[in-house]
């Protein structure tokens, strides 16, 4: 992970941020908000992981394209007919609704990608270890399972290469090698999970009255970030309650685009872009200090 100033904030602030942006990404249907959410989610993932995020587009874009096409050909609601295929009307409204659903799906996936990078295992255990110790342990192990599974797969593949196994061959031979690698990988992962559980149990994890070590302190910047996020959430709720985020696709596309609606979208963008704002602020301070010296 690249250096990210927001990741060094208190875990409560990190968790509050992702709860708000993921919830807003799933709830908001306003076209402008959806585009802003997608751009900012992708930008934050780029800031966290760099070019690795571009590899996600190889499967993320086809997935969202399929979601759009499925809704376009399955749903025939709407008044604006684009063309007729096999006796079925393909409407602009159903196409735009499918595109909206695809954008929402892509945005939420990107937010969860950033969540998995920022909310590390120790942060998750700090937040939920005392409340639901067993569940928090299972969830934290699940969150780290996918990247850990990938690293172990690479190690198994390299070990097999040193033993002379080649990746070429017939389909049957490659399937057999893949099954052998999967068996080794699953056995290894299960053994490590058992070892982790035994180690946590021997250290008294989850026992009543057990104290835990943490190095997190709720500082002034955490208070400011919490207040900022709370204000953004309150303004978004107020904007939604007063109809400033109204948007519908059926039977025709219509939505609110007033000055207050634009202001609400700007507030949404500021809330989603908080980590980027913090990053740019620290980079500007660092450049100014370097220039002074």
N, C-alpha and C positions, 0 to 999 in steps of 0.2 A: 504494500500500500504506500502511495506517495504521502508526503507530509501533509496532514490535514489539520488545521487549527481547530475546527469544530469537533473533531474526534477526541480532543483533549479536554473538552468541556465535561461537566459532571454527567454521569450516566442517566440521571433523571431528565436532564435537558435533552440529551440525545434521544431517549425513548419518547419523550413528549413530542419532539419534532417529527419522528417517523410515524407516530400514531396519527398526528394531525395531517401530514402530507399524504399518507396512504389512505386514510379515511376520506380526505377531500378528493383524492384522485378517483376513488370509487363512487363518490356521491355526486360530484359535480358533472353536469351534462352540458354546461355552457360551452359553446364552441371555442371561444377565446381562452377560457380557463383551461380547457383540455390541451390546446396547443401549447400554452405557456407551461403547463405541468409536464408535458412530454419533453419540451426543450430543456427545462431546468433539471429534470430528473436525469436526462442523458448527459447534460453538462456536469452535474455533480459526480456521476459515475466516471466520466472522463477525468475529472480532477482527482478522483480517488485511485483509479487503476490505469489511466492512460489508454494506450492503444489496445489493451486487452478487451475493452468493452466493444470495440468494433467487431470482434469475432462473434459476439452475441447476435449481431444483425444477420448473420448467415442463416440462423434458424428463427430469429424473432420476426423479421420482416415477412418471410413466407407464412409463418403462423398467423400473423395479423392479416395478411392478404387473404388467406383462406377464410378467416372469420368474416371479412368483408364480403367475399364472394358467396359464402353460404347464406348470409342474411339477404343478400341481393336477389338470389334465386329462390329462396324459400319464402320470404315475406313479400307479398304483393300489395301492401298497403301504400297509400299515398295517392296524390292526384296528378302528379307530373310523370307521365309515361315517357321513358327514354326510348325504349324499343320493345318489340314483342318477339319472344323466343318460344317456339313450340306451343303457341297458343297462350302463353303466360305473359302478362305485362310486367316489365322490369321498370320500376319507378325510381325516380331520383331520391325520394324520401327514404326508401328502404336501403338504397345504396349509401346514403349519408349516415343513416343510423348504424349500418354495419361498420362503416369507417369510424364512427364515433366509438363504437364498442371496441374496435381494434386498437384505437389510440389509447383508450382507457386501460386495456389489457397490457399494452406495451409500457405505459407509464407505471402501472402498479408493479410489473415485473422489474423494471429498472429501480424503483424505490426499494423493493425487497433486496435487490442486488447490493445497493448502497447500505441497506440495513445490515446485511450479513458481514459487510466489511467494517462498519463503524461499531456495531454492538457486538463486541467480542464475548468470548465465553465468560471471562471474569466479570465483565459488566453485567451480563445477564444473571449470573449467580449472585452478584451484589444486589441487584434489583429484586429478585424473586426467591433467593435462596432461603430467606427466613420465613417467607409467606407460604410457599409451596415447594419445599426442598426437593422432593422426589420428582415432581413435574419439571421444575427448573433444570434439574440435572439431565433429564431425558431430552428436553428441548435444546439445551446447550450442546449436548452430544450430537443431536440431529443437525444443528446448524453447522457444526464443524465436520460433519460426516462427508459431505460432498467434496469439498476441497481435499480433505484427508484421503478419501477414496481415490481421487485422481492422482495424488502423489504416490500412494502405495501401488497403484496400477503401473505407474511409470517405473517404479523400483522393481516390480516383478518382471516387467518387460525387459529391462536392462539386465536383470539376473539371468533370464532365459537366453538373451543374446550372448552373454559370456559363456554359457554352456553349449553354444553352438546351434541353438534353435534359430531357424530362419522364418521370416514372415511370409515367404513365398510358398507356393504349393497349390494343391487342388483345393476346391471348396471344402471337401470333407476334412482334409488335413488342417485347414485353417479353423474350421469349426471345432475340431478336437482340441487344438491348441488354445482357442479362446475359452472353451469349457474348462480346461485345466487351469488357465489363468484365473478364471472367475472363481473356481473352487478354492484356489490358494488365497485369493483376495478376500473372499467371504470368511474363510476360516481364520485368517489373520485378523480381520476386523472384529470378529466375535471374541477372539481371545483377548484382544486389546480392550474391548468393552468390558469383559469380565474382570480383567486386571484393574481397570479404572474403577469399577464398582466396588471391588474388594478394597482398593486403596482408600476410597472415600469412606467406606464403612469403618475401616480400621482407624480412621482419623475422627470418627464420631460425627460424620456429616449428617445433619438432620436431627440430631439429638436435642432434647429440650435444654435450653440454657447454654448451648454451645456458642462461644464467641467466634467471630471471624475477623480476619485481617483485611483491611482495605486501605487504599491510599487516596481516596477521593474526598475532596473538601468542597463544599458548596461556597463558591467565592462570589465576589460582586459581579463578575461577568456572567456567571450562571443566573444570578437574580435578574440581570438586565435581559438576558436571552429568554428567560421564562416569561417575564412580563411582556416582552415583544411578541412572543408566540401566542400568549393568551389574548393580547389585544387583536392580533390578526385573526385568531379564531373567532373572537366575539364579533368583529366587524364582518367576517364572512357569514356568520350565522344571522346577523342583522340584515345583511344584504340579501340572503336567501329568503328570510322571512318577509321582507318588503317587496319581493319579486324582482330584485335587481339581477338575479342569476337565472331568471326564467328562460327556458329553452325547450322547444319541442320539435319533433320530426314528423309526427303524424297528426292530421292528414296532410299537412304541409309544413315546411320548415319556417319557424318563426321564433323570435327571441328578443330579449331586451338589450338594446345597445345605447342606452342613455349615458349622460355624463357620470351619473352615480354608478351605473353598471360598469363603466370603464374604470372608475376609481376602485370599485370592489375587485375587479380583475387585477389591478395594479397591487392592491394589498395582498391578494393571493400570491402574486409573483414574488413580492418581497418576503412573504413567509416561506415559500418554497426555496427561495434563493438565499436564505440566511447563511448557510455554510459558505456559499460563494462570496457573499459580502464580507464575512469574517476573514476569509482567505485573502481577498483583495486588500482589505484593510491592513492585515499583518504584512503582506508583501510591500505595500506602500510605506509602512513604517520601517521595514527592513531596508528598503532602497534609500529612504531619507537618512537613516543612520549611517549607511555605507557611504553616502555622498558627503555627509558631514565629516566623516573620518578621512 
